[in-house]
Amino acid sequence: MIKTHSLKQKGFTILVAVVTAGILLIIAMSIGAIALKEQVLATAGKESQTAFYAADSGMECALYWDQIKGVFVPGSTGTWPSTVTFDCNNATPAITTDTLADSTDSGAVIHSYSFKVPKLQAGVSAETCAIVTIIKTTNDSRSINGGLTRNPLKVYTDIYSYGYNTCDPSLRRLERGIEAHY
């Protein structure tokens, strides 16, 4: 006896196979997209940490040479040093100095020292660096923090250290900064 098949049942197996394959493909692509996002996030976190460590190294160098060695203080005649030499991480940075009179009526005099600390991470192709600015303010009687007045006889120090995950100008370059005020 010859069996006859109904035309309604033809191709049902192929339909189930195509739908199943489509669902599996969508799941696989979703997992791949999530993995890619996690990789980008993990890399950004690592690079951010590298930039922060560079900023911290620059800050530690500035604090050491300012507080321990006294490089950024006025001499016995009361004049600020125009040239300063020191080293950070076995490198002698080029230092820019500047003296500005404050534009307010407080009579403050601002002395700034800026330098770049290169090669903070030896052995890495894109080495990190930090740009540090030390600002010394004297004769400042301005009010700060809700009406408190600064002592004009005291020297105020502000240090800004900005660390970078790479010294190269890149779209993936990250900056992290640390400030110290005393």
N, C-alpha and C positions, 0 to 999 in steps of 0.2 A: 504494500500500500504506500502511496506517495503522500508525504506530509506537505501540507500547504501552510505557509506563514502569512500572517496578517501583515499588510503593508505598514500598519501603525507601529510595529515593534522594530522596524529596521533602523539602524543607526543609534539606538539608545546607548549602547556601550561606548561608542565614539563620543557622544554628548557628555556622558559621565566622565570620560577620560579627559576631554578638553576642559571641562569645568574644574576638575580636580587639579589639572596642571596649571590652570590660570590662578587658582587660589594659592597653590604652592609658590608660584612665581611672585605673586603680590606679597606673600609673607617673606620670601627670601629678599626681595627688594627693600622691604621695610626694615628688616634686620640689618641689611647692608647700610642703609641710610643712617640708622641709629648708631652703628659702629663707626661710621665716618664722622658723625657729629661728636661722639665721645673722643675720638682720636684728636680732632681739632681742639676740643676743650682741654684735653690733657696736655697737649703741646703748649697751648696758651698759658696754662697754669704753670708749667715748668719754666717757660720763658719769662713770665711775670716774676717768679721767684728768683730767677737769675738776675733780672733787672733790680729787684729789691736788694739782693746781696751786693750788687755793685754800688748802689746808693749807700748802703750801710758801710761798705769799705771806704768810700769817699768821706763819709761823715766821721768814721773812726780816725782816719788820717788827719782830718782837719782838727778834730778835738784833741788829738795827741799833740800836734804841733802848736796848737793854741794854748791849751791848759798845762801840759806837762813841760814842753820846751819853751814856751813864751815867745814864739816867733812873731806873732801878730800883735805885739804890744808896743806902745811908744817907748822910745829910748829915754835916757836920763835927761835929755834936753827937752823932752815933751813932744818931739816930732815923731811922726809915724814913719816907719821904714818904707822907702820907695822901692827897694828891691829886697825880695825875700827868697831864700833858697832852702829847700828841704827835699826829702824824697819820700815817695809813697810806693810801696810794692816794688822796691829796687829800681824805681824810675824817678827822675827829677822832672817834675812838671813845669811847663812854662806858665808863669804867673803874671796876670795882668792886674795892675793896681790903679786905683782911682780915688781922688779925694773930691768930695762934693760939699758945697755949703747948702744947708737945708733951705728950701724955698719958703718955709713958714717963718714966723717971727720968733721962733724959739731959739734961734742961734745955733742949732745943732750942726755939727760937722760930721760928715759920713765918710768913712774910709772903707773901700771895698777891695777885696782880693779874690780873684777868680782863677781857677785852674782846672785842668782836665787830668784825671788820673787814668792813664791808659793801661791796657793789658792786665786786667784784673783776674783773668782766668787763663793761665798758661796751658798750652796744648790743645786748645779748641780753635777751630778754623775761624769762626767769627767771635773775636774776643770782646768781652764786655768792657765798659768804661763808665766813668762817672764825671759829671761836671759839678764842681763845688764852688759856691760863692760864700765868702765870709764878709759880713758887714759889721763894722765897728762904729758905734755912734757915741759921740761925746757932746758935752754942753747941751744936753737935751732936757728941756723942762716941760715937754708936752704932756698932756693928760693921756693916760691909757687906761684901758679896762674899766670903764664906768667911772671916770673921775679921779682915779689915782694919778698922782703926779710923779714923773720920773725925777730921780735925783740928778741934777745937772753935773755933779762932780764925778759921777760913776760912768764907767765905760760899759755900754750895752753891746752885746754880741748876738748876731743872728747868723746862723749857718744854714744854708740851703744846699742839699746834696741830691742831685738827680742822677739815677743810675739807668743804664741802658743795657739791654740784652745783647746788642751788637753795636759797634761803633760805626758800622756802615749805614748810610742813609737808605733805609729799606722800608717797604710798606709794612713789613712784619716787625719793625722796630718798636719795642715797648719801653716806656719810661715809668719809673717809680721814683717818688721823691720822699725825702725825710727832712724835717726842719728841727733845729735846736735853737732855743732862745734863752739867754742868761745874761 
